[in-house]
């Protein structure tokens, strides 16, 4: 069995730890009703209050009467083992491939690629995620940026393919009602000259 790399990150809830894992490790997202081996045992017994999978992390919340100081090592070992059996995790609701694509795209937009767009005054929002194709709406400074296509493909698409390798297409539309402005000409001639 291959060991899956993971590392813990604190959250605002002291009972919850976010365990960062490689994108695509688990073929599901959302709340979990059962997990393999000892992690599932801890969930069923109430030691672990909840487990939620994100595209690049697993959030584990301990029951109020347990602490990470005492229970953390057992959770870490159990999670490491459970990650080696991705087909044995049970989501609370049945997920479609479209759900996984939408979750992966939202994760990309919430992460560094989306931060890059926002840092330049732009915004990207999901329009659709269907049949392995995704569409985002670009607004803000993205509507007239000549580098928008480069950003879409070099940043968003490359990150999305890491999380959803079967992606067929990522395309962008501009915010409705906005047109790209024509070239702007600056005049350095003084008035009256």
C-alpha atoms as one frame of an Amber mdcrd trajectory, in Angstrom:
protein
   0.000   0.000   0.000   1.263   3.473  -0.932   1.580   6.059   1.823  -0.368
   9.226   1.048   1.407  12.402   2.176  -0.642  14.568   4.532  -0.136  17.332
   7.044  -2.441  18.906   9.631  -3.602  22.529   9.659  -5.530  24.134  12.507
  -8.968  25.631  11.880 -10.985  28.222  13.787 -12.688  25.320  15.607 -10.252
  23.766  18.133 -12.018  20.400  17.755 -11.418  20.339  13.967  -8.163  19.742
  12.100  -7.819  20.090   8.329  -5.550  17.340   6.986  -4.096  18.502   3.663
  -3.698  15.717   1.078  -2.760  15.630  -2.626  -5.533  16.620  -5.022  -7.408
  13.628  -6.403  -6.559  11.279  -3.519 -10.243  10.650  -2.765 -12.910  10.436
  -5.489 -15.541  12.298  -3.459 -16.271  15.513  -1.599 -18.603  16.468   1.223
 -19.650  14.897   4.533 -18.708  11.252   5.127 -20.935   8.636   6.768 -18.312
   5.871   6.891 -14.583   5.469   6.336 -12.259   2.463   6.143 -10.680   0.667
   9.090 -10.052   2.436  12.409 -11.148   5.849  11.122 -14.602   4.399  10.445
 -14.605   2.761  13.875 -13.869   6.127  15.531 -16.665   7.769  13.522 -19.205
   5.079  14.404 -18.213   5.060  18.109 -18.480   8.848  18.397 -14.803   9.561
  19.070 -14.813  11.450  15.772 -17.889  13.670  15.490 -17.650  14.390  11.759
 -15.499  13.920   8.673 -15.743  16.090   5.565 -13.716  15.684   2.386 -12.559
  18.654   0.309 -10.712  18.334  -3.003  -7.339  18.694  -1.228  -8.097  18.001
   2.422 -10.004  15.963   4.962 -11.553  17.836   7.892 -11.856  15.746  11.040
 -13.848  17.054  14.018 -13.445  15.298  17.351 -16.307  14.808  19.774 -16.358
  17.430  22.581 -15.040  14.960  25.191 -11.886  14.209  23.129  -8.787  16.328
  22.505  -6.223  16.391  19.743  -3.466  16.011  22.330  -4.724  12.588  23.379
  -6.639  11.361  20.315  -4.653  13.080  17.533  -1.997  10.379  17.013  -4.673
   7.694  16.629  -6.631   9.853  14.155  -3.457  10.570  12.161  -2.604   6.866
  11.875  -6.200   5.886  11.064  -6.499   8.601   8.407  -3.214   7.526   6.840
  -4.504   3.949   6.547  -7.957   5.015   5.315  -6.492   7.167   2.525  -4.967
   4.006   1.083  -8.500   2.674   0.464 -10.279   5.454  -1.475 -13.100   3.201
  -2.705 -14.232   2.374   0.847 -15.202   5.925   1.875 -18.969   6.530   1.991
 -20.347  10.016   1.289 -23.483  11.265   3.030 -25.081  11.922  -0.365 -24.477
  10.319  -3.733 -22.175  12.471  -5.846 -22.088  12.825  -9.586 -19.081  13.563
 -11.752 -20.549  17.054 -12.228 -20.528  17.547  -8.427 -16.851  16.592  -8.302
 -15.991  18.964 -11.170 -17.888  21.830  -9.518 -16.162  21.190  -6.168 -12.729
  21.011  -7.816 -13.328  24.268  -9.715 -14.575  26.030  -6.582 -11.460  24.853
  -4.759  -9.281  26.346  -7.516 -11.170  29.659  -7.406 -10.876  29.788  -3.599
  -7.130  29.098  -3.732  -4.003  30.798  -5.076  -5.247  30.960  -8.684  -8.379
  32.824  -7.593  -6.295  34.989  -5.248  -4.127  35.984  -8.216  -7.183  37.078
 -10.208  -8.608  39.006  -7.245  -5.244  40.685  -6.558  -5.476  42.251 -10.018
  -9.049  43.504  -9.509 -10.740  40.657 -11.343 -13.264  38.047 -10.335 -14.056
  34.575 -11.654 -17.306  32.799 -10.762 -18.638  29.418 -11.828 -21.292  29.474
 -14.555 -21.518  25.719 -15.118 -19.769  22.398 -14.516 -21.276  19.675 -16.658
 -20.123  16.706 -18.747 -16.430  17.300 -17.929 -16.703  20.867 -19.213 -16.623
  23.955 -17.043 -17.379  27.600 -17.662 -16.450  30.598 -15.542 -17.578  34.202
 -15.819 -14.802  36.765 -15.728 -15.641  40.211 -14.419 -13.895  43.255 -12.996
 -10.571  44.046 -14.626 -10.642  40.646 -16.361 -13.214  41.990 -18.824 -10.624
  44.111 -20.589  -7.367  42.414 -19.702  -5.343  41.148 -22.652  -3.840  38.444
 -20.393  -7.211  36.966 -19.358  -6.867  33.993 -21.738  -3.365  33.279 -20.458
  -4.576  33.414 -16.837  -7.527  31.170 -17.663  -5.335  28.464 -19.162  -2.023
  28.770 -17.331  -3.457  29.253 -13.857  -7.069  28.082 -13.645  -7.083  25.245
 -16.152  -3.750  23.763 -15.063  -4.844  23.754 -11.396  -8.268  22.339 -12.280
  -6.709  19.477 -14.259  -4.674  18.492 -11.182  -7.911  18.098  -9.221 -10.101
  16.810 -12.070  -7.827  15.059 -14.626 -10.676  14.096 -17.002 -11.540  17.750
 -17.748 -12.375  18.242 -21.425 -12.674  22.025 -21.538 -12.551  25.168 -19.437
 -13.915  28.297 -21.056 -14.718  31.792 -19.891 -17.434  34.305 -20.618 -17.402
  37.943 -19.680 -19.884  39.572 -17.381 -23.083  40.214 -19.367 -23.611  43.741
 -20.561 -19.911  44.595 -20.561 -17.932  45.102 -23.706 -14.220  45.160 -24.088
 -13.230  48.781 -24.584 -11.411  49.821 -27.734  -7.834  51.026 -27.574  -7.258
  54.021 -25.367  -5.186  56.821 -26.871  -3.386  59.250 -24.649  -2.597  62.703
 -25.909   0.456  64.526 -24.614  -0.330  67.678 -26.565  -0.915  70.762 -24.408
  -4.083  72.736 -24.661  -3.800  75.683 -26.966  -0.697  74.297 -28.629
